[in-house]
Amino acid sequence: MGFKEQFEKERSELQNVKRPYETAAFLIFAVMFIQQIGYWVLRTLEQLKDIKDAAGAWNPSFSTNLPTTPAFVTRIINIDATKWLWVIVGFLALALWYFLIYLFVWRYCQNHGYAKWTWTVLIVFLPTTLFLVPVYVWYAIYVFRPYIMRFLKRAVVEFKEFNPNHQFTEEVEEVEPPKQPMQEESE
């Protein structure tokens, strides 16, 4: 399926009335993503202007004061915000972040029929925790809920089948036979 067909399919899914929360999540994602990328472009242009104006007298630092920038990207840039190397590495880390989100969240949800835009927005742009639990943990619980429920069901069944009167055989320590003292050889 080509890009145009995929785009049309996604557009028709977003216009579907069955999942209006997906459309809202897509709009939130689009606005915040455009804001984030626009901020990066604006900050890069300001950085170039500051460097030109400074004419080597000082090194202006690259600012990452945007709440939607992932914390690890900000930490990478702040290793030395005056050097372009760390800004480029930070931008590459942001690109890697979006690729991994696409791979592990968006595409996984799409293949399994989950709410792909909703989970993508939750993990990428919303607070780092919901009810003091990281958002990616909620996602993992949601994705692996059949396996978790199967495990819990098995644990409950085993608990119900357990007989508290069952006597376990005690472990007996293995005793090594005593070593016989070496007898002196008589000549």
C-alpha positions in Angstrom: 0.0 0.0 0.0 1.4 3.3 -1.1 1.7 6.5 1.0 -1.4 8.0 -0.7 -3.6 5.0 0.1 -2.3 4.8 3.6 -3.0 8.5 4.1 -6.5 8.1 2.8 -7.1 5.1 5.0 -5.9 7.0 8.1 -8.0 10.1 7.2 -11.1 8.0 6.9 -10.4 6.3 10.2 -10.0 9.6 11.9 -13.3 10.9 10.5 -15.0 7.8 11.7 -17.6 8.5 14.4 -17.0 5.3 16.2 -13.8 6.6 17.8 -14.0 10.4 18.3 -11.3 10.3 21.0 -8.9 9.1 18.3 -9.6 12.2 16.2 -9.1 14.4 19.3 -5.9 12.7 20.1 -4.6 13.1 16.6 -5.4 16.9 16.7 -3.6 17.2 20.0 -0.6 15.3 18.7 -0.5 17.4 15.5 -0.6 20.7 17.3 2.0 19.7 19.9 4.3 18.1 17.3 4.1 21.2 15.1 4.8 23.4 18.1 7.8 21.3 19.1 9.3 21.2 15.6 8.6 24.9 15.0 10.2 25.7 18.3 13.3 23.7 17.3 13.5 25.6 14.0 13.0 29.0 15.6 15.6 28.2 18.3 18.1 27.1 15.6 17.6 30.3 13.7 18.0 32.4 16.8 21.1 30.4 17.7 22.6 31.2 14.3 21.7 34.9 14.6 23.2 35.0 18.2 26.5 33.4 16.9 26.7 35.9 14.0 26.0 38.8 16.3 28.5 37.6 18.9 31.3 37.3 16.3 33.1 34.8 18.4 33.2 37.0 21.6 30.9 34.5 23.4 29.1 31.3 22.8 25.4 31.6 23.1 23.7 28.5 24.5 20.9 26.6 22.8 17.7 26.8 24.9 15.4 23.8 25.2 12.8 25.4 27.4 9.8 23.6 26.0 7.7 21.3 28.1 7.1 18.9 25.3 10.8 18.2 24.7 11.7 14.8 26.2 13.9 15.1 29.3 16.7 13.0 27.9 17.0 15.3 24.8 17.3 18.3 27.1 19.9 16.5 29.2 21.9 15.7 26.0 21.9 19.3 24.8 22.7 20.6 28.3 25.9 18.6 28.3 27.3 21.7 26.6 24.6 23.9 25.1 27.1 26.2 23.5 28.4 23.5 21.1 26.6 22.6 18.0 27.6 19.0 18.4 25.4 18.5 21.4 22.5 20.3 19.7 22.8 18.0 16.7 23.1 14.9 18.9 20.0 16.1 20.8 18.1 16.5 17.6 19.1 13.0 16.5 18.0 11.7 19.9 14.6 13.4 19.3 14.4 11.7 15.9 15.3 8.3 17.5 12.6 9.0 20.1 9.9 9.5 17.5 11.1 6.5 15.5 10.8 4.3 18.6 7.4 5.7 19.5 6.3 4.9 15.9 7.7 1.4 16.1 6.7 0.4 19.7 3.5 2.4 20.2 1.8 3.6 17.1 2.5 0.7 14.8 1.9 -1.9 17.6 -1.4 -0.3 18.4 -2.3 -0.2 14.7 -1.5 -3.8 14.2 -3.5 -4.9 17.2 -6.5 -2.6 16.8 -5.8 -0.4 19.9 -6.3 3.3 20.0 -3.0 4.3 18.3 -3.3 8.1 18.4 -4.5 8.1 22.0 -1.6 6.0 23.3 0.9 8.0 21.2 -0.2 11.3 22.6 -0.3 9.9 26.2 3.3 8.6 26.0 4.8 11.4 23.9 3.3 14.6 25.2 1.3 14.1 28.4 2.8 14.3 32.0 5.4 11.8 32.9 3.2 10.2 35.5 -0.5 9.5 35.9 -1.5 8.6 39.5 2.3 8.5 40.3 2.9 5.8 37.7 4.9 6.5 34.6 2.7 6.6 31.4 4.8 3.9 29.7 3.9 1.5 32.6 0.2 2.1 32.0 0.8 1.4 28.3 2.7 -1.8 29.1 -0.1 -2.9 31.4 -2.7 -2.1 28.8 -0.8 -3.9 26.0 0.1 -7.0 28.1 -3.2 -7.2 30.0 -4.2 -10.6 28.5 -0.9 -12.1 29.7 -1.2 -10.3 33.1 -4.8 -11.5 33.6 -3.8 -15.1 32.5 -1.0 -15.0 35.1 -3.3 -13.7 37.8 -6.0 -16.2 37.0 -3.4 -19.0 37.3 -2.2 -17.7 40.6 -5.7 -17.5 42.0 -6.4 -21.1 40.8 -3.2 -22.4 42.4 -4.0 -20.5 45.6 -7.5 -22.0 45.8 -6.1 -25.5 45.2 -3.4 -25.1 47.9 -4.1 -27.2 51.0 -2.9 -25.5 54.1 -2.7 -28.9 55.9 -0.2 -30.2 53.5 3.0 -31.3 55.3 6.2 -30.6 53.4 9.0 -33.0 53.9 11.7 -31.3 55.8 15.0 -30.9 54.1 17.6 -33.3 55.5 21.1 -32.1 55.5 23.4 -34.4 53.7 26.1 -35.6 56.1 29.4 -36.5 54.7 31.0 -39.6 56.1 33.7 -38.8 58.6 37.2 -39.0 57.2 39.3 -41.6 58.7 42.6 -40.4 60.0 45.4 -41.5 58.0 47.2 -44.3 59.5 50.9 -44.0 59.7 52.6 -46.6 57.6 54.8 -48.9 59.6 58.0 -50.0 58.1 
